[in-house]
Every structure is written in C-alpha cells, then in structure tokens.
C-alpha cells in the first residue's frame, strides 16, 4: 500500500462508493470494481500516479465530512473539492443561503409594550390594559390553554399587517423581551370579549402566537440587537432593526 500522505482514496459516500478521479459513484463495491477496469478510469488513473483505488482494506480510514455535506474517505481532499459533485453541492448551498436571506427580508416583527405599573383596583388607566390582558393570557397558558392571542397594530398606521410566520414581541421595559412566532391571523370580529373596553382597537386583527418563545435580556436586546429603549403602542419594527433579530430567530425556532 502506498504511503498515506501520498495517496488519494476513492470516497465513501454513505452506502455509495464514489470514484473521485472520474467523478462517479456506485451503489456497491462490485460496481466500483467493474468501473476500475474501464478505459476512462485507467486513463484518468495514469494521469494521477498518487491515486489509490478503494479496497476493503482501505475503507476503514476515519471519514471526513466536507463543507458541502458529503462524507468522504480519502487523504487528499483537494481532488474532491475540484469534483463536479462538490461544486454542485456548494452551488446549491449558496442558493439556499440566498433564499433564506430573501425570506428574512420578507419576515416582519411586531412589538407591543407591557405596562410595568401595578393595576389600580379602583380605576384602571388605559396603559394598564396591556398588563391586565398579558397576565390573563399567561394565566390561561398555565391552566393548559395552549393558545395565546393578541391584537395587531392599528391598520391605519401600519400598512404591512401581520401574517403567519412573522414574529411578535412582548416588550418589558428594562427587563427583557419575549419573542413569539405568529401561527395564525384572524379578522377583528374574533376579538376576545375581555378586550371590549380597549377603546379604539375594534378594527385590529387578532394574532395567535406560539406558546414557545425566545427570551432576550434587556441588555442584550439593546446592545446586540439595536432594540427600542422606549416603546409606545403595538407597531411594526423597521427592517433595519429587525434583521439581526430575524437571523437569530431562524436558528432558534
């Protein structure tokens, strides 16, 4: 057997045997063996004197996973990186990344502040409604009700209304933010009865949010994600501010 440092083995791709020198792969060892006797293989082999054919004695080397996703079994990785298989997979991988970036640009994030002021038992102020409604949703969640509902942004001020796949943030001032994924969107007629005293919200869509959420601490939200230090009312986050958050969320959800 040739010195390991100077040899180039055929790759073993899953259950398929791949001939890197000819850029072909086969379902079994016998198919690869027949290929070794073809004129094209012998011709390519003569051009590469350091090439070593794959045998049952040489398939026990530690496999290597290439960046293109193919599991290889050879010493010289340069041959594979110059193969059509590698270039094709890398091209597909780059295209996938481009599509993910495009999809990220289409995804919107909405944010709503939750009041931190204790609710008065005698006279509720308007800004306290968010705290009351949020606590009610959390109580339902603890009771086993696996749905969270909230109202969307005002349609007159926000042209891009929520859709399935967007994200929704509950903003807790100087504490943290909770990020949920929007799983469904309903018309304003589906508003909850307990929201009836939220004057001026009757034209807003109702969003159903995921029970699972990602929590980000206040310091990280402000410094790493260029978060809003102040927030008034439900609104859509600008694309510039939402880019980092969406890239982070695509890995978490």
N, C-alpha and C positions, 0 to 999 in steps of 0.2 A: 504494500500500500504506500502511496506517495506521502511525503511529509504533509501534515495537516495544514501548515502555514501556506503551502504552495498549491493546494488543491481546491477545486470548485465542485461541490457536490450538486446533484440534482435536488431540487427542493421537494419536501414532502408537505403537501397542502391538504390538511385534514385527512380524508381517506383517499385522496387523489395523489398520484405521483407526477411531479412536474419536471420537465426537462428544460432547464434554464437556457441551455445553449441553443435550443431550437424554438424556445418559447411555446411549448406544447405540454399539456398534462393529460394523464391517463387514469382510468378508474382502478386499475390493478397493476401489480408488479409485472405480470406476464405481458400486458400491453406495452409497458415501458421497455421490457426486454426485447420485444419484437421491433420496437422503434429504434433500438440501438443498432440494428443491422441494416437500417435503411441508408440509401446513398446520401440523402441530405444530412442525416445525423453524422455519418462518418466524415463527410466533407467539412461540417462545422467543427467536428472534433479535431480534425487535423489543423484547423486554424487556431485552436486553443490547446496547446500542449499541456497545460496545467490542469485541464479538466479531468475529473474522476467520475466514472459512471456510478450510479447508485446501486448498491447491492444490499443483501440482507445484513451484511457485516457493517455497513456504513450508515444504516438508518437509525442507529442508536445514539447519534450525537444530540446534544441539547438543542431543541428547536428555538428559533428566534422569530418574534412577531414583528414584521415590518410595519412602518408607519402607514402603509396603505391598507393594512388589515390582514395581509396574507401571512400564514405561518410558514416559515422557511426552515430548511435543514441544510445548511451549507456553511462553508467557512468564508468564502468571498462574497460579500453582499452586493458588490458593485455590479455583477452580472445581472442580478435580479432587478436592480434599480434602473438598468438600461433596457429591461424587457418591456414588451408591449403590455403585458398583464399589469405590471406596476404602474406604468404611465396611464393606463386606462382607469385603474382604481383611484389614483391620485387626482385625475381629472374629475371623476365622479364625486370625490370627497370635497374638492374645491367648489364644485357646483352646489353641493348640499349646503356648504357654509354660506354661499351667496344667497341661496333660497332662505336660509334661516335668518340672515340679516334683513332680507326684504320683508319677511314675515314679522320680524321685530318692529320694523318701521310702521307696519300696519296695526300693531297692537297698541291699545290705549290704556292709560292708567287713570283712574278717578280717585279722588281723595275727599274725605269728609272729616271735619273736626269733631271730637267728642269732648264735651264740656267737662272740666275738672272741678267745677264749683258744686258743692253739695246742693241737692234739690231741696227747696223750701217746702215744707208740708202745708203752709198756709196759702202761698201764692207762687205759682211757678212762673218763672220768666221764660221767654221764648227760647233762649240759648240752652236752657236746661232740658229741653225736649230730646236733644240728641243723647244726652246721658241717660235719661229715662228709657228711651227706646233701645239703646245699646244694651243696657243692663237687662232689659226684658228678653232680648234676643239671646244673651248669654245664659239667662235662667232657663230658657227653652232648650238650649243646647245641653245644659247639664241634666235636664229631665229626659234626655234621649231623643228630642225632636231634632232630626238631622238636617234641618234646613234653616238658613239664615237669610233674612230678607232686609232690603234697604231701598230707599228711593234714590233714583238717579239725579243728575244735575238738572237745573232748570232748562227746558228746551229752547227758550228764547235767548239765553245767554251762551249755551253750548251747542254748536252746530253738530259736532260729532257725538252722537248719543251712544251709550254702552251697547255692546254686543257680546255674544258668547265667546269666551276666550280672552276677553280683556281682564284687567286686574282692578281691584278695589281696595283702597287703603283706609283704615280707621286710624286717624291721627290723634295721638295722645300727647298733648303739649309737654315737652321736656322730659318725657318718659320713654316712649317707644312708639313704633307704628306696627300695626298688624296688616299683612297683605293677603287678601283672599282672591281666588280666581272666580270670575263670573261664569256661572254654569247655565244660567237661563235668564231670559228677559221677558217681562210681562207688561201688558198695557196698564195705564193708570187706573183702570176700573178694578184692578186686582189689589189695590192698596189695602193694607190691613186696617181693620176697624179702629184700632187704638191710635192710628195716625190721624184721625179725623180732626183733632184740634191743631194740627200743624198747618195753619192757615197759609195759603199761597203755594202749597205743594201738590194740589189736586191734579195738575197736568203732568206730573213727573212719572217716568217709567219705574217699574219695580224690578230690581235685580235680585236674583237668587245667587248666593255666594257659597263657595266651598266651605265645609266645616274645617278642613285643614287650612292652616295659614302659616305664613312665614313672619316671624317677629324680628324686627331690627331695632337695636337700641338707639336711643336718641342721638348719641354722639356719633355713631357710625352713619346714621341717616343723614345728618347734617354735613359731616366731613367727607365721607366716601361717596355719597350719592347726591350731593348738592341739594339736599332736601329743603323744604319750606320751613323757615323758622317761625312763620306765622301762617295761619290758615283760617279763612272765613267762608263758611258755606261749602256745599258739595260742588266740585268743579273738576275739570279735566287737566291733568298735568301736561305741560308743554313737552313736545318731542325731545327738545334738548335735555331737559331734566330727566325724562323717563328712560332714556337709552341705557344708562348703566343699570338701572333697576331691572329692566326687562331682560338684559343679558344675564343678570344674577338669577332672576326668577325662572328662566328657561332651564336652568340646571337643577333647580330645587323642586319644581312641580312636575 
